[in-house]
Amino acid sequence: MKKIDLLRSLQELDSALDEVRPELEQRRARLGDDSELAPLRKDLETAWKQLDSLRPKGKELDDKIEMRSVKRKADEKKLYDGSIKSPKELGSLSQEVDMEKQQIRHLEDQSLLNMEALESATSTEQAAARDLAEREQEWRVEQEALKSRCELLVARETDLSARRREIASQVDDVALKNYDRTRRMRGGVAVVPIERGICQGCRVSLSSIVTQRARSSDDLVTCQSCGRILYLP
């Protein structure tokens, strides 16, 4: 096989590898990365904390209501059972019973507000848990697809790399070094065709002598403008 044909094959393999490797690297970086779930987990954690603060508060309010209700009943009993004879004591006790009723109503209002907040927080927690569960399921499906794609890309890279080594082993060291250097300098493209007398790497017109050499010579012909290796399709 002619030297230029070997380099053309090498260029095709390297161009394919240049497509495979970045995609493989990008997809590998996403394997196991569940950082996108962090905001949803944070929302659920916030909902849990809200519920944890509301539930004991409700119990605390219920206990206070019960304690004050017991005291109010006891005071009302004393107020009406005739055990207290002093008008002054009766008046004081009546005021205390009225105050206890006001305090109980205030506590009941707080308890109602707490129950409403608890109901709202429960709905928020359920929605957050549902959203997280749905996204986690989607993430697992995406991860499986990502894993399968990575496996295909690894197999593709392995095949391309093996074929590249085989072709590169047939190219002499001088030509291979020239090819590799040009690829590094020219954005990964070292070998380009001539079309209508124009270098397809830099779009500069070539002399008929250069075109003729690319057609007939066994030596490598390069573009005097961009330095890429030329061939005629």
ABEGO torsion letter per residue (X at the ends): XBAAAAAAAAAAAAAAAAAAAAAAAAAAAABGBAAAAAAAAAAAAAAAAAAAAAAAAAAAAAAAAAAAAAAAAAAAAAAAAGABABAAAAAAAAAAAAAAAAAAAAAAAAAAAAAAAAAAAAAAAAAAAAAAAAAAAAAAAAAAAAAAAAAAAAAAAAAAAAAAAAAAAABBAAAAAAAAAAAAAAGGBABBBBBGGBBAAAGBBBBAAAAAAAAABABBBBBAAAGBBBBBX
